[in-house]
Amino acid sequence: MSGSGSTLAQRPTEKDAQSGPEKDEQTPNILARLPVSERTRNVLEWFLVTFGIYVLITAVGWIGDGFSAATGGRAEELFSVAENPFVGLAIGILATVLTQSSSTTASIVVGMVAGGLPLGTAILILMGANVGTTVTSTLVSLGAAGDREQFRRGFSAASVHDMYNLLALVIFLAIEMMFGLLERVSTW
């Protein structure tokens, strides 16, 4: 009985034959269902991408406005303590470790720059966010401590990631402290 059931499951149905090779269940394309030409569909897709970018930029602007309103235009004074490079790095590391996401930290910092955070301070916080991801990857690798081989592989991969980010930090922090190159390029 189970043999006939598996045969039925393997046999294509009429619906499958009609949909043809265009059917892709993993990535459904809602726009493909519209009764429009391919050219119109492409224009619509580009419009949606442009609209999504507009929404992203507008949201960052709103974050900046909110941060500016919350600090009363005194963001520079509030973050004067972070002008010390090591304090800025610590803020970035801590923010990333707490949120478990360097992307979230970076998005918040970009919004804060729009609201008046000095760019030099933001660069230091973003460098710290990059180092914070090393803490996250190491913590994730510790989750495999029960399986010796999987832990060895996971911790090795986390260590390579850590060394890459730490070496980048040493190089770019030194360049930034000596020449202020990243701040000048970012300002430009």
VMD Tcl script that builds the backbone (N, CA, C; Angstrom):
set m [mol new atoms 564]
animate dup $m
set s [atomselect $m all]
$s set {name element resname resid chain x y z} {
  {N N MET 1 A 0.823 -1.173 0.000}
  {CA C MET 1 A 0.000 0.000 0.000}
  {C C MET 1 A 0.875 1.248 0.000}
  {N N SER 2 A 1.966 1.218 0.747}
  {CA C SER 2 A 2.817 2.389 0.791}
  {C C SER 2 A 3.531 2.588 -0.544}
  {N N GLY 3 A 3.719 1.498 -1.315}
  {CA C GLY 3 A 4.373 1.612 -2.617}
  {C C GLY 3 A 3.522 2.397 -3.593}
  {N N SER 4 A 2.203 2.173 -3.595}
  {CA C SER 4 A 1.344 2.891 -4.529}
  {C C SER 4 A 1.208 4.352 -4.133}
  {N N GLY 5 A 1.261 4.642 -2.848}
  {CA C GLY 5 A 1.171 6.030 -2.390}
  {C C GLY 5 A 2.376 6.833 -2.843}
  {N N SER 6 A 3.559 6.209 -2.786}
  {CA C SER 6 A 4.753 6.948 -3.188}
  {C C SER 6 A 4.778 7.138 -4.700}
  {N N THR 7 A 4.178 6.200 -5.458}
  {CA C THR 7 A 4.121 6.349 -6.908}
  {C C THR 7 A 3.223 7.514 -7.283}
  {N N LEU 8 A 2.113 7.646 -6.563}
  {CA C LEU 8 A 1.211 8.751 -6.845}
  {C C LEU 8 A 1.863 10.095 -6.527}
  {N N ALA 9 A 2.656 10.138 -5.465}
  {CA C ALA 9 A 3.291 11.391 -5.080}
  {C C ALA 9 A 4.353 11.806 -6.097}
  {N N GLN 10 A 4.958 10.836 -6.796}
  {CA C GLN 10 A 6.022 11.150 -7.740}
  {C C GLN 10 A 5.489 11.522 -9.114}
  {N N ARG 11 A 4.270 11.110 -9.418}
  {CA C ARG 11 A 3.688 11.376 -10.721}
  {C C ARG 11 A 3.278 12.834 -10.838}
  {N N PRO 12 A 3.665 13.540 -11.914}
  {CA C PRO 12 A 3.263 14.942 -12.056}
  {C C PRO 12 A 1.766 15.041 -12.308}
  {N N THR 13 A 1.164 16.054 -11.782}
  {CA C THR 13 A -0.257 16.280 -11.980}
  {C C THR 13 A -0.445 17.192 -13.189}
  {N N GLU 14 A -1.715 17.359 -13.598}
  {CA C GLU 14 A -2.009 18.243 -14.736}
  {C C GLU 14 A -1.625 19.678 -14.414}
  {N N LYS 15 A -1.824 20.078 -13.167}
  {CA C LYS 15 A -1.490 21.450 -12.771}
  {C C LYS 15 A 0.007 21.696 -12.927}
  {N N ASP 16 A 0.852 20.705 -12.528}
  {CA C ASP 16 A 2.299 20.839 -12.676}
  {C C ASP 16 A 2.686 20.931 -14.145}
  {N N ALA 17 A 2.062 20.164 -14.987}
  {CA C ALA 17 A 2.382 20.167 -16.410}
  {C C ALA 17 A 2.002 21.499 -17.049}
  {N N GLN 18 A 0.909 22.107 -16.582}
  {CA C GLN 18 A 0.489 23.386 -17.153}
  {C C GLN 18 A 1.391 24.525 -16.711}
  {N N SER 19 A 1.879 24.481 -15.469}
  {CA C SER 19 A 2.691 25.586 -14.986}
  {C C SER 19 A 4.072 25.583 -15.615}
  {N N GLY 20 A 4.563 24.426 -16.040}
  {CA C GLY 20 A 5.839 24.343 -16.748}
  {C C GLY 20 A 7.027 24.634 -15.849}
  {N N PRO 21 A 8.188 24.875 -16.462}
  {CA C PRO 21 A 9.409 25.059 -15.697}
  {C C PRO 21 A 9.483 26.420 -15.004}
  {N N GLU 22 A 8.547 27.328 -15.286}
  {CA C GLU 22 A 8.571 28.649 -14.670}
  {C C GLU 22 A 8.227 28.593 -13.191}
  {N N LYS 23 A 7.586 27.529 -12.747}
  {CA C LYS 23 A 7.152 27.422 -11.369}
  {C C LYS 23 A 8.367 27.212 -10.462}
  {N N ASP 24 A 8.535 28.119 -9.493}
  {CA C ASP 24 A 9.608 28.008 -8.526}
  {C C ASP 24 A 9.004 28.268 -7.153}
  {N N GLU 25 A 8.823 27.212 -6.372}
  {CA C GLU 25 A 8.130 27.319 -5.100}
  {C C GLU 25 A 8.967 28.006 -4.041}
  {N N GLN 26 A 10.298 28.017 -4.172}
  {CA C GLN 26 A 11.138 28.608 -3.146}
  {C C GLN 26 A 11.156 30.126 -3.223}
  {N N THR 27 A 11.088 30.688 -4.407}
  {CA C THR 27 A 11.109 32.145 -4.549}
  {C C THR 27 A 9.908 32.582 -5.366}
  {N N PRO 28 A 8.748 32.694 -4.718}
  {CA C PRO 28 A 7.565 33.106 -5.473}
  {C C PRO 28 A 7.683 34.565 -5.891}
  {N N ASN 29 A 7.355 34.850 -7.138}
  {CA C ASN 29 A 7.403 36.203 -7.659}
  {C C ASN 29 A 5.972 36.672 -7.850}
  {N N ILE 30 A 5.554 37.561 -6.986}
  {CA C ILE 30 A 4.184 38.052 -7.027}
  {C C ILE 30 A 3.934 38.820 -8.322}
  {N N LEU 31 A 4.959 39.542 -8.777}
  {CA C LEU 31 A 4.802 40.331 -9.992}
  {C C LEU 31 A 4.603 39.458 -11.229}
  {N N ALA 32 A 5.075 38.218 -11.179}
  {CA C ALA 32 A 4.924 37.326 -12.328}
  {C C ALA 32 A 3.461 36.959 -12.559}
  {N N ARG 33 A 2.644 37.115 -11.550}
  {CA C ARG 33 A 1.221 36.769 -11.670}
  {C C ARG 33 A 0.406 37.878 -12.329}
  {N N LEU 34 A 0.982 39.078 -12.422}
  {CA C LEU 34 A 0.247 40.187 -13.032}
  {C C LEU 34 A 0.113 39.978 -14.538}
  {N N PRO 35 A -1.040 40.319 -15.084}
  {CA C PRO 35 A -1.240 40.132 -16.527}
  {C C PRO 35 A -0.669 41.324 -17.318}
  {N N VAL 36 A 0.653 41.499 -17.238}
  {CA C VAL 36 A 1.324 42.583 -17.953}
  {C C VAL 36 A 2.503 42.016 -18.719}
  {N N SER 37 A 3.037 42.822 -19.635}
  {CA C SER 37 A 4.169 42.363 -20.436}
  {C C SER 37 A 5.439 42.307 -19.593}
  {N N GLU 38 A 6.443 41.648 -20.113}
  {CA C GLU 38 A 7.723 41.502 -19.419}
  {C C GLU 38 A 8.376 42.869 -19.195}
  {N N ARG 39 A 8.275 43.741 -20.179}
  {CA C ARG 39 A 8.868 45.076 -20.074}
  {C C ARG 39 A 8.194 45.879 -18.952}
  {N N THR 40 A 6.892 45.824 -18.877}
  {CA C THR 40 A 6.155 46.526 -17.830}
  {C C THR 40 A 6.515 45.963 -16.466}
  {N N ARG 41 A 6.673 44.655 -16.387}
  {CA C ARG 41 A 7.053 44.004 -15.135}
  {C C ARG 41 A 8.442 44.473 -14.700}
  {N N ASN 42 A 9.386 44.589 -15.647}
  {CA C ASN 42 A 10.732 45.067 -15.320}
  {C C ASN 42 A 10.705 46.509 -14.816}
  {N N VAL 43 A 9.912 47.350 -15.470}
  {CA C VAL 43 A 9.786 48.743 -15.032}
  {C C VAL 43 A 9.204 48.786 -13.629}
  {N N LEU 44 A 8.208 47.966 -13.360}
  {CA C LEU 44 A 7.588 47.911 -12.038}
  {C C LEU 44 A 8.590 47.441 -10.983}
  {N N GLU 45 A 9.421 46.449 -11.313}
  {CA C GLU 45 A 10.431 45.965 -10.378}
  {C C GLU 45 A 11.434 47.062 -10.047}
  {N N TRP 46 A 11.884 47.809 -11.056}
  {CA C TRP 46 A 12.818 48.910 -10.815}
  {C C TRP 46 A 12.162 49.996 -9.972}
  {N N PHE 47 A 10.907 50.265 -10.219}
  {CA C PHE 47 A 10.189 51.239 -9.415}
  {C C PHE 47 A 10.145 50.799 -7.951}
  {N N LEU 48 A 9.868 49.528 -7.713}
  {CA C LEU 48 A 9.806 49.018 -6.340}
  {C C LEU 48 A 11.160 49.093 -5.650}
  {N N VAL 49 A 12.239 48.808 -6.379}
  {CA C VAL 49 A 13.584 48.920 -5.806}
  {C C VAL 49 A 13.873 50.375 -5.442}
  {N N THR 50 A 13.555 51.287 -6.351}
  {CA C THR 50 A 13.768 52.710 -6.100}
  {C C THR 50 A 12.940 53.178 -4.912}
  {N N PHE 51 A 11.704 52.738 -4.831}
  {CA C PHE 51 A 10.841 53.090 -3.712}
  {C C PHE 51 A 11.401 52.546 -2.397}
  {N N GLY 52 A 11.924 51.327 -2.414}
  {CA C GLY 52 A 12.523 50.747 -1.207}
  {C C GLY 52 A 13.736 51.539 -0.735}
  {N N ILE 53 A 14.565 51.988 -1.666}
  {CA C ILE 53 A 15.723 52.811 -1.304}
  {C C ILE 53 A 15.260 54.147 -0.723}
  {N N TYR 54 A 14.226 54.721 -1.342}
  {CA C TYR 54 A 13.660 55.978 -0.830}
  {C C TYR 54 A 13.164 55.798 0.602}
  {N N VAL 55 A 12.467 54.717 0.876}
  {CA C VAL 55 A 11.952 54.455 2.224}
  {C C VAL 55 A 13.118 54.304 3.208}
  {N N LEU 56 A 14.177 53.614 2.806}
  {CA C LEU 56 A 15.343 53.439 3.670}
  {C C LEU 56 A 15.984 54.782 4.007}
  {N N ILE 57 A 16.208 55.612 2.995}
  {CA C ILE 57 A 16.832 56.918 3.221}
  {C C ILE 57 A 15.933 57.805 4.070}
  {N N THR 58 A 14.640 57.759 3.820}
  {CA C THR 58 A 13.703 58.547 4.615}
  {C C THR 58 A 13.704 58.085 6.071}
  {N N ALA 59 A 13.768 56.787 6.293}
  {CA C ALA 59 A 13.787 56.258 7.659}
  {C C ALA 59 A 15.051 56.694 8.390}
  {N N VAL 60 A 16.192 56.659 7.713}
  {CA C VAL 60 A 17.433 57.123 8.339}
  {C C VAL 60 A 17.317 58.604 8.683}
  {N N GLY 61 A 16.703 59.375 7.807}
  {CA C GLY 61 A 16.474 60.801 8.093}
  {C C GLY 61 A 15.599 60.992 9.320}
  {N N TRP 62 A 14.563 60.176 9.454}
  {CA C TRP 62 A 13.682 60.253 10.623}
  {C C TRP 62 A 14.438 59.893 11.902}
  {N N ILE 63 A 15.302 58.881 11.815}
  {CA C ILE 63 A 16.116 58.508 12.977}
  {C C ILE 63 A 17.002 59.685 13.369}
  {N N GLY 64 A 17.604 60.316 12.372}
  {CA C GLY 64 A 18.444 61.478 12.637}
  {C C GLY 64 A 17.665 62.620 13.254}
  {N N ASP 65 A 16.478 62.887 12.735}
  {CA C ASP 65 A 15.635 63.944 13.293}
  {C C ASP 65 A 15.232 63.628 14.734}
  {N N GLY 66 A 14.893 62.371 14.969}
  {CA C GLY 66 A 14.520 61.957 16.328}
  {C C GLY 66 A 15.681 62.078 17.294}
  {N N PHE 67 A 16.870 61.680 16.842}
  {CA C PHE 67 A 18.053 61.787 17.693}
  {C C PHE 67 A 18.374 63.253 17.966}
  {N N SER 68 A 18.255 64.077 16.943}
  {CA C SER 68 A 18.510 65.511 17.098}
  {C C SER 68 A 17.512 66.131 18.078}
  {N N ALA 69 A 16.251 65.749 17.972}
  {CA C ALA 69 A 15.231 66.269 18.883}
  {C C ALA 69 A 15.467 65.764 20.314}
  {N N ALA 70 A 15.879 64.501 20.442}
  {CA C ALA 70 A 16.093 63.930 21.772}
  {C C ALA 70 A 17.292 64.563 22.476}
  {N N THR 71 A 18.301 64.944 21.721}
  {CA C THR 71 A 19.488 65.535 22.338}
  {C C THR 71 A 19.403 67.051 22.398}
  {N N GLY 72 A 18.398 67.626 21.794}
  {CA C GLY 72 A 18.248 69.074 21.790}
  {C C GLY 72 A 19.357 69.770 21.020}
  {N N GLY 73 A 19.910 69.092 20.021}
  {CA C GLY 73 A 20.983 69.665 19.219}
  {C C GLY 73 A 22.331 69.658 19.925}
  {N N ARG 74 A 22.431 68.920 21.034}
  {CA C ARG 74 A 23.680 68.876 21.793}
  {C C ARG 74 A 24.348 67.505 21.698}
  {N N ALA 75 A 24.231 66.831 20.580}
  {CA C ALA 75 A 24.808 65.495 20.410}
  {C C ALA 75 A 26.316 65.525 20.562}
  {N N GLU 76 A 26.935 66.581 20.070}
  {CA C GLU 76 A 28.386 66.683 20.142}
  {C C GLU 76 A 28.845 66.717 21.603}
  {N N GLU 77 A 28.118 67.449 22.440}
  {CA C GLU 77 A 28.454 67.516 23.862}
  {C C GLU 77 A 28.232 66.176 24.550}
  {N N LEU 78 A 27.125 65.508 24.199}
  {CA C LEU 78 A 26.803 64.228 24.843}
  {C C LEU 78 A 27.833 63.150 24.523}
  {N N PHE 79 A 28.373 63.173 23.311}
  {CA C PHE 79 A 29.323 62.146 22.909}
  {C C PHE 79 A 30.759 62.638 22.943}
  {N N SER 80 A 31.019 63.721 23.674}
  {CA C SER 80 A 32.390 64.216 23.772}
  {C C SER 80 A 33.295 63.203 24.471}
  {N N VAL 81 A 32.724 62.393 25.354}
  {CA C VAL 81 A 33.511 61.366 26.036}
  {C C VAL 81 A 33.994 60.301 25.045}
  {N N ALA 82 A 33.269 60.119 23.954}
  {CA C ALA 82 A 33.625 59.091 22.968}
  {C C ALA 82 A 34.682 59.577 21.995}
  {N N GLU 83 A 35.172 60.811 22.164}
  {CA C GLU 83 A 36.262 61.279 21.312}
  {C C GLU 83 A 37.543 60.524 21.596}
  {N N ASN 84 A 37.669 59.994 22.801}
  {CA C ASN 84 A 38.786 59.110 23.101}
  {C C ASN 84 A 38.586 57.851 22.267}
  {N N PRO 85 A 39.564 57.474 21.438}
  {CA C PRO 85 A 39.367 56.341 20.522}
  {C C PRO 85 A 38.955 55.043 21.211}
  {N N PHE 86 A 39.490 54.795 22.379}
  {CA C PHE 86 A 39.204 53.533 23.048}
  {C C PHE 86 A 37.797 53.517 23.653}
  {N N VAL 87 A 37.316 54.678 24.071}
  {CA C VAL 87 A 35.938 54.770 24.561}
  {C C VAL 87 A 34.967 54.578 23.401}
  {N N GLY 88 A 35.254 55.203 22.245}
  {CA C GLY 88 A 34.417 55.021 21.056}
  {C C GLY 88 A 34.364 53.561 20.630}
  {N N LEU 89 A 35.519 52.899 20.662}
  {CA C LEU 89 A 35.559 51.469 20.328}
  {C C LEU 89 A 34.734 50.661 21.322}
  {N N ALA 90 A 34.862 50.980 22.602}
  {CA C ALA 90 A 34.119 50.247 23.632}
  {C C ALA 90 A 32.612 50.427 23.454}
  {N N ILE 91 A 32.191 51.637 23.099}
  {CA C ILE 91 A 30.748 51.872 22.876}
  {C C ILE 91 A 30.262 51.016 21.712}
  {N N GLY 92 A 31.035 50.963 20.624}
  {CA C GLY 92 A 30.646 50.152 19.468}
  {C C GLY 92 A 30.616 48.669 19.779}
  {N N ILE 93 A 31.626 48.204 20.519}
  {CA C ILE 93 A 31.672 46.782 20.897}
  {C C ILE 93 A 30.481 46.440 21.778}
  {N N LEU 94 A 30.235 47.271 22.786}
  {CA C LEU 94 A 29.137 47.008 23.720}
  {C C LEU 94 A 27.784 47.031 23.015}
  {N N ALA 95 A 27.582 48.018 22.145}
  {CA C ALA 95 A 26.308 48.101 21.423}
  {C C ALA 95 A 26.090 46.872 20.552}
  {N N THR 96 A 27.152 46.406 19.896}
  {CA C THR 96 A 27.019 45.235 19.026}
  {C C THR 96 A 26.801 43.961 19.833}
  {N N VAL 97 A 27.501 43.831 20.934}
  {CA C VAL 97 A 27.331 42.636 21.774}
  {C C VAL 97 A 25.917 42.598 22.357}
  {N N LEU 98 A 25.400 43.750 22.770}
  {CA C LEU 98 A 24.060 43.781 23.357}
  {C C LEU 98 A 22.969 43.514 22.320}
  {N N THR 99 A 23.127 44.053 21.113}
  {CA C THR 99 A 22.107 43.848 20.079}
  {C C THR 99 A 22.361 42.601 19.244}
  {N N GLN 100 A 23.564 42.028 19.348}
  {CA C GLN 100 A 23.968 40.865 18.558}
  {C C GLN 100 A 23.885 41.140 17.058}
  {N N SER 101 A 24.079 42.404 16.677}
  {CA C SER 101 A 23.970 42.756 15.267}
  {C C SER 101 A 24.781 44.015 14.986}
  {N N SER 102 A 25.836 43.862 14.202}
  {CA C SER 102 A 26.612 45.039 13.823}
  {C C SER 102 A 25.837 45.878 12.813}
  {N N SER 103 A 24.952 45.262 12.055}
  {CA C SER 103 A 24.133 46.018 11.108}
  {C C SER 103 A 23.189 46.967 11.842}
  {N N THR 104 A 22.609 46.501 12.932}
  {CA C THR 104 A 21.731 47.356 13.729}
  {C C THR 104 A 22.523 48.512 14.312}
  {N N THR 105 A 23.690 48.212 14.855}
  {CA C THR 105 A 24.538 49.261 15.418}
  {C C THR 105 A 24.921 50.273 14.347}
  {N N ALA 106 A 25.302 49.793 13.171}
  {CA C ALA 106 A 25.694 50.689 12.083}
  {C C ALA 106 A 24.524 51.566 11.649}
  {N N SER 107 A 23.335 50.994 11.547}
  {CA C SER 107 A 22.163 51.776 11.147}
  {C C SER 107 A 21.852 52.858 12.166}
  {N N ILE 108 A 21.946 52.524 13.430}
  {CA C ILE 108 A 21.683 53.513 14.481}
  {C C ILE 108 A 22.723 54.625 14.433}
  {N N VAL 109 A 23.989 54.263 14.248}
  {CA C VAL 109 A 25.055 55.267 14.206}
  {C C VAL 109 A 24.877 56.190 12.997}
  {N N VAL 110 A 24.484 55.637 11.848}
  {CA C VAL 110 A 24.251 56.474 10.670}
  {C C VAL 110 A 23.119 57.458 10.940}
  {N N GLY 111 A 22.067 56.994 11.584}
  {CA C GLY 111 A 20.976 57.896 11.952}
  {C C GLY 111 A 21.426 58.953 12.940}
  {N N MET 112 A 22.311 58.571 13.853}
  {CA C MET 112 A 22.812 59.528 14.827}
  {C C MET 112 A 23.711 60.575 14.169}
  {N N VAL 113 A 24.470 60.176 13.157}
  {CA C VAL 113 A 25.286 61.149 12.414}
  {C C VAL 113 A 24.375 62.156 11.725}
  {N N ALA 114 A 23.268 61.684 11.190}
  {CA C ALA 114 A 22.301 62.597 10.572}
  {C C ALA 114 A 21.697 63.536 11.607}
  {N N GLY 115 A 21.707 63.127 12.880}
  {CA C GLY 115 A 21.159 63.945 13.947}
  {C C GLY 115 A 22.187 64.786 14.671}
  {N N GLY 116 A 23.448 64.756 14.238}
  {CA C GLY 116 A 24.443 65.637 14.826}
  {C C GLY 116 A 25.628 64.964 15.494}
  {N N LEU 117 A 25.699 63.652 15.517}
  {CA C LEU 117 A 26.855 62.961 16.081}
  {C C LEU 117 A 28.082 63.275 15.232}
  {N N PRO 118 A 29.195 63.681 15.839}
  {CA C PRO 118 A 30.395 63.970 15.044}
  {C C PRO 118 A 30.875 62.742 14.276}
  {N N LEU 119 A 31.315 62.949 13.063}
  {CA C LEU 119 A 31.710 61.856 12.177}
  {C C LEU 119 A 32.901 61.082 12.729}
  {N N GLY 120 A 33.858 61.781 13.334}
  {CA C GLY 120 A 35.020 61.096 13.908}
  {C C GLY 120 A 34.619 60.120 14.995}
  {N N THR 121 A 33.664 60.503 15.809}
  {CA C THR 121 A 33.159 59.624 16.868}
  {C C THR 121 A 32.416 58.437 16.260}
  {N N ALA 122 A 31.631 58.701 15.222}
  {CA C ALA 122 A 30.876 57.626 14.570}
  {C C ALA 122 A 31.807 56.592 13.959}
  {N N ILE 123 A 32.917 57.029 13.377}
  {CA C ILE 123 A 33.879 56.093 12.772}
  {C C ILE 123 A 34.441 55.170 13.840}
  {N N LEU 124 A 34.761 55.723 15.003}
  {CA C LEU 124 A 35.285 54.897 16.095}
  {C C LEU 124 A 34.241 53.891 16.581}
  {N N ILE 125 A 32.992 54.330 16.689}
  {CA C ILE 125 A 31.920 53.426 17.130}
  {C C ILE 125 A 31.711 52.318 16.097}
  {N N LEU 126 A 31.780 52.655 14.810}
  {CA C LEU 126 A 31.618 51.639 13.766}
  {C C LEU 126 A 32.776 50.647 13.773}
  {N N MET 127 A 33.989 51.118 14.058}
  {CA C MET 127 A 35.118 50.183 14.195}
  {C C MET 127 A 34.867 49.242 15.366}
  {N N GLY 128 A 34.337 49.788 16.455}
  {CA C GLY 128 A 33.996 48.949 17.604}
  {C C GLY 128 A 32.907 47.945 17.279}
  {N N ALA 129 A 31.945 48.360 16.448}
  {CA C ALA 129 A 30.882 47.433 16.039}
  {C C ALA 129 A 31.466 46.273 15.242}
  {N N ASN 130 A 32.475 46.567 14.430}
  {CA C ASN 130 A 33.132 45.510 13.658}
  {C C ASN 130 A 33.835 44.526 14.586}
  {N N VAL 131 A 34.457 45.028 15.639}
  {CA C VAL 131 A 35.100 44.147 16.620}
  {C C VAL 131 A 34.041 43.399 17.423}
  {N N GLY 132 A 32.903 44.025 17.670}
  {CA C GLY 132 A 31.828 43.371 18.407}
  {C C GLY 132 A 31.320 42.114 17.724}
  {N N THR 133 A 31.419 42.077 16.401}
  {CA C THR 133 A 31.007 40.858 15.697}
  {C C THR 133 A 31.934 39.692 16.017}
  {N N THR 134 A 33.180 39.983 16.396}
  {CA C THR 134 A 34.092 38.898 16.765}
  {C C THR 134 A 33.628 38.252 18.060}
  {N N VAL 135 A 33.097 39.044 18.974}
  {CA C VAL 135 A 32.573 38.495 20.229}
  {C C VAL 135 A 31.371 37.600 19.927}
  {N N THR 136 A 30.506 38.075 19.034}
  {CA C THR 136 A 29.321 37.303 18.673}
  {C C THR 136 A 29.696 35.962 18.058}
  {N N SER 137 A 30.638 35.972 17.110}
  {CA C SER 137 A 31.004 34.706 16.460}
  {C C SER 137 A 31.666 33.745 17.444}
  {N N THR 138 A 32.437 34.255 18.374}
  {CA C THR 138 A 33.056 33.395 19.374}
  {C C THR 138 A 31.996 32.798 20.295}
  {N N LEU 139 A 31.017 33.596 20.705}
  {CA C LEU 139 A 29.936 33.077 21.554}
  {C C LEU 139 A 29.125 32.006 20.835}
  {N N VAL 140 A 28.883 32.215 19.544}
  {CA C VAL 140 A 28.136 31.218 18.772}
  {C C VAL 140 A 28.932 29.923 18.682}
  {N N SER 141 A 30.246 30.031 18.493}
  {CA C SER 141 A 31.058 28.808 18.403}
  {C C SER 141 A 31.070 28.055 19.728}
  {N N LEU 142 A 30.935 28.760 20.841}
  {CA C LEU 142 A 30.901 28.082 22.142}
  {C C LEU 142 A 29.639 27.241 22.305}
  {N N GLY 143 A 28.617 27.531 21.518}
  {CA C GLY 143 A 27.385 26.752 21.563}
  {C C GLY 143 A 27.571 25.322 21.086}
  {N N ALA 144 A 28.658 25.059 20.377}
  {CA C ALA 144 A 28.927 23.709 19.873}
  {C C ALA 144 A 29.893 22.958 20.783}
  {N N ALA 145 A 30.046 23.407 22.018}
  {CA C ALA 145 A 31.026 22.809 22.923}
  {C C ALA 145 A 30.727 21.341 23.244}
  {N N GLY 146 A 29.508 20.889 23.059}
  {CA C GLY 146 A 29.162 19.504 23.352}
  {C C GLY 146 A 29.755 18.509 22.363}
  {N N ASP 147 A 29.971 18.898 21.137}
  {CA C ASP 147 A 30.538 18.035 20.099}
  {C C ASP 147 A 31.956 18.518 19.808}
  {N N ARG 148 A 32.932 17.728 20.188}
  {CA C ARG 148 A 34.342 18.132 20.116}
  {C C ARG 148 A 34.761 18.555 18.706}
  {N N GLU 149 A 34.414 17.784 17.698}
  {CA C GLU 149 A 34.831 18.086 16.321}
  {C C GLU 149 A 34.123 19.335 15.789}
  {N N GLN 150 A 32.835 19.437 16.049}
  {CA C GLN 150 A 32.090 20.608 15.595}
  {C C GLN 150 A 32.568 21.869 16.320}
  {N N PHE 151 A 32.903 21.742 17.589}
  {CA C PHE 151 A 33.431 22.882 18.340}
  {C C PHE 151 A 34.781 23.321 17.768}
  {N N ARG 152 A 35.637 22.343 17.448}
  {CA C ARG 152 A 36.947 22.675 16.885}
  {C C ARG 152 A 36.788 23.451 15.581}
  {N N ARG 153 A 35.910 22.992 14.736}
  {CA C ARG 153 A 35.679 23.676 13.459}
  {C C ARG 153 A 35.065 25.061 13.666}
  {N N GLY 154 A 34.055 25.139 14.519}
  {CA C GLY 154 A 33.384 26.419 14.769}
  {C C GLY 154 A 34.305 27.441 15.403}
  {N N PHE 155 A 35.087 27.000 16.387}
  {CA C PHE 155 A 35.993 27.934 17.056}
  {C C PHE 155 A 37.122 28.361 16.127}
  {N N SER 156 A 37.566 27.461 15.261}
  {CA C SER 156 A 38.596 27.817 14.275}
  {C C SER 156 A 38.082 28.879 13.320}
  {N N ALA 157 A 36.875 28.688 12.826}
  {CA C ALA 157 A 36.282 29.680 11.915}
  {C C ALA 157 A 36.085 31.012 12.623}
  {N N ALA 158 A 35.627 30.976 13.874}
  {CA C ALA 158 A 35.441 32.214 14.633}
  {C C ALA 158 A 36.777 32.910 14.868}
  {N N SER 159 A 37.825 32.135 15.103}
  {CA C SER 159 A 39.146 32.725 15.335}
  {C C SER 159 A 39.689 33.406 14.084}
  {N N VAL 160 A 39.460 32.799 12.915}
  {CA C VAL 160 A 39.894 33.430 11.668}
  {C C VAL 160 A 39.146 34.747 11.478}
  {N N HIS 161 A 37.852 34.735 11.725}
  {CA C HIS 161 A 37.040 35.956 11.634}
  {C C HIS 161 A 37.541 37.001 12.622}
  {N N ASP 162 A 37.833 36.570 13.843}
  {CA C ASP 162 A 38.324 37.490 14.871}
  {C C ASP 162 A 39.643 38.126 14.457}
  {N N MET 163 A 40.564 37.335 13.966}
  {CA C MET 163 A 41.882 37.860 13.595}
  {C C MET 163 A 41.775 38.839 12.430}
  {N N TYR 164 A 40.923 38.545 11.474}
  {CA C TYR 164 A 40.728 39.454 10.346}
  {C C TYR 164 A 40.222 40.807 10.847}
  {N N ASN 165 A 39.198 40.798 11.693}
  {CA C ASN 165 A 38.631 42.051 12.200}
  {C C ASN 165 A 39.602 42.787 13.118}
  {N N LEU 166 A 40.336 42.060 13.942}
  {CA C LEU 166 A 41.289 42.719 14.842}
  {C C LEU 166 A 42.457 43.327 14.076}
  {N N LEU 167 A 42.955 42.627 13.053}
  {CA C LEU 167 A 44.028 43.197 12.229}
  {C C LEU 167 A 43.538 44.426 11.468}
  {N N ALA 168 A 42.323 44.362 10.946}
  {CA C ALA 168 A 41.752 45.530 10.260}
  {C C ALA 168 A 41.614 46.690 11.236}
  {N N LEU 169 A 41.220 46.405 12.476}
  {CA C LEU 169 A 41.099 47.451 13.488}
  {C C LEU 169 A 42.453 48.092 13.762}
  {N N VAL 170 A 43.472 47.284 13.953}
  {CA C VAL 170 A 44.803 47.827 14.252}
  {C C VAL 170 A 45.278 48.723 13.107}
  {N N ILE 171 A 45.096 48.267 11.881}
  {CA C ILE 171 A 45.558 49.037 10.721}
  {C C ILE 171 A 44.758 50.327 10.569}
  {N N PHE 172 A 43.438 50.216 10.530}
  {CA C PHE 172 A 42.607 51.397 10.273}
  {C C PHE 172 A 42.570 52.365 11.457}
  {N N LEU 173 A 42.644 51.860 12.680}
  {CA C LEU 173 A 42.673 52.759 13.834}
  {C C LEU 173 A 43.963 53.572 13.829}
  {N N ALA 174 A 45.072 52.922 13.511}
  {CA C ALA 174 A 46.344 53.646 13.438}
  {C C ALA 174 A 46.301 54.709 12.341}
  {N N ILE 175 A 45.783 54.350 11.168}
  {CA C ILE 175 A 45.682 55.319 10.064}
  {C C ILE 175 A 44.757 56.470 10.458}
  {N N GLU 176 A 43.647 56.150 11.103}
  {CA C GLU 176 A 42.696 57.193 11.495}
  {C C GLU 176 A 43.292 58.112 12.552}
  {N N MET 177 A 43.995 57.555 13.512}
  {CA C MET 177 A 44.569 58.382 14.579}
  {C C MET 177 A 45.712 59.256 14.063}
  {N N MET 178 A 46.483 58.746 13.108}
  {CA C MET 178 A 47.617 59.525 12.600}
  {C C MET 178 A 47.195 60.579 11.581}
  {N N PHE 179 A 46.324 60.184 10.654}
  {CA C PHE 179 A 46.033 61.063 9.525}
  {C C PHE 179 A 44.578 61.521 9.436}
  {N N GLY 180 A 43.665 60.875 10.138}
  {CA C GLY 180 A 42.249 61.213 10.033}
  {C C GLY 180 A 41.692 60.940 8.647}
  {N N LEU 181 A 42.264 59.926 7.974}
  {CA C LEU 181 A 41.911 59.647 6.577}
  {C C LEU 181 A 40.455 59.249 6.413}
  {N N LEU 182 A 39.959 58.365 7.249}
  {CA C LEU 182 A 38.576 57.898 7.111}
  {C C LEU 182 A 37.584 59.037 7.322}
  {N N GLU 183 A 37.868 59.907 8.269}
  {CA C GLU 183 A 36.962 61.028 8.528}
  {C C GLU 183 A 36.967 61.995 7.344}
  {N N ARG 184 A 38.153 62.259 6.784}
  {CA C ARG 184 A 38.213 63.174 5.636}
  {C C ARG 184 A 37.522 62.591 4.413}
  {N N VAL 185 A 37.736 61.301 4.162}
  {CA C VAL 185 A 37.090 60.652 3.019}
  {C C VAL 185 A 35.581 60.618 3.219}
  {N N SER 186 A 35.138 60.326 4.437}
  {CA C SER 186 A 33.703 60.270 4.732}
  {C C SER 186 A 33.056 61.650 4.599}
  {N N THR 187 A 33.769 62.685 5.026}
  {CA C THR 187 A 33.243 64.039 4.926}
  {C C THR 187 A 33.127 64.453 3.477}
  {N N TRP 188 A 34.110 64.050 2.676}
  {CA C TRP 188 A 34.103 64.378 1.247}
  {C C TRP 188 A 32.913 63.749 0.582}
}
mol reanalyze $m
mol bondsrecalc $m
mol representation Tube
mol addrep $m
